[in-house]
């Protein structure tokens, strides 16, 4: 016991020494930011950039020691060289890739207004660096998205930057996607020409730009009749946007692109069913092949067990959303690729005990098991919401699955308990 106490004491002592060394090193980095020699300041920022890569402890120390206000000051000074301002934005972006507390500290230090101000600079590389950092900050769930809309000049300026480079296109569309959370946000972006500026990016030679533009169109169209009606009629290089989306759903495209394209068309279709829209126009859109022959089968494919669990969840939920108000689509879905039987696989997670070789696999399956079941029940509900024949087809497997799920749920709880007990001597 005494030997154990001595060993613990020595470990704590070594840990304190190590922490003191890390803190001293961090303080040295911050002190160099105040050097009167601009070249030494630049080198200090570059060294800081290299030091924080993949080191959350170092990032936290630098934030606590006051590096962020100084970096923002240097970034905003017109007397700072462009190279220094770029390096400052890179370091700030790296700090933003740390913990959520890091993001909160950066936001509290007014990083967003400083970076938005940096977008007024004429240097494209600096603009791209600021946008990359803004993107990192805004995709965090702890960042208030309303900060993007505080200054009414920001959105039109971002729209004007879309034509500058593929990087500006990627970062700006990703920012819009993450910051479009309400109908008011949709309206602001729409009124400033989001559709006209972003739709052409769907045929960009850059896959990253295509995907971010696709996601942006998707969030803009979600339950928004005005946006969806515009998207249905918009032309992209002389071709209807809906046809561009259909091409993106082809089997040879990446799964992410297929699924996101299907979601976008789903939202366009769903919003088109509102009372404000012409029923005839909607029916034409649904049954001209875009929805009934392309989007719906694509979403059914996404439910297949060959895909990742996350994809299957999103595919089933989107399909449920698509067919919910339309009995014809429900009938088509119920006979497509044995969908009703396919959903039975959604209840086979966590994987069978004999197939699980490590606790990480079990954790992954447990994490998504609830989401899979929830998505399956949503889709079952949509399938059987209007047609009695479909309801009969769905009723039997659902009852069986409820029994099986309740049984296996307790088996897996027992299995987790056993694994936990075996983890300790």
Secondary structure, DSSP 8 states (H G I E B T S, - for coil): -HHHHHHHHHHHHHHHHHHHHHHHHHHHHHHHTT-SSHHHHHHHHHHHHHHHTT-HHHHHHHHHTTHHHHHHHHHH-TTS-HHHHHHHHHHHHHHHTS-HHHHHHHHHTTHHHHHHHHTTSS-HHHHHHHHHHHHHHHTSTTS-GGGGSSSTHHHHHHHHHTTT-HHHHHHHHHHHHHH--SHHHHHHHHHTTHHHHHGGGGG-S-HHHHHHHHHHHHHHHTT-HHHHHHHHH-EETTEEHHHHHHHHTSTTS-HHHHHHHHHHHHHHHHHTTSTTS-HHHHHHHHHTTTIIIIIHHHHHHHTSTTS-HHHHHHHHHHHHHHHTT-HHHHHHHHTSTTHHHHGGGGGS-S--GGG--SHHHHHHHHHHHHHHHHHHHHHHHHHTSS-HHHHHHHHHHHHHHHHHHHHHHHHHHHHHHHHHHHT--
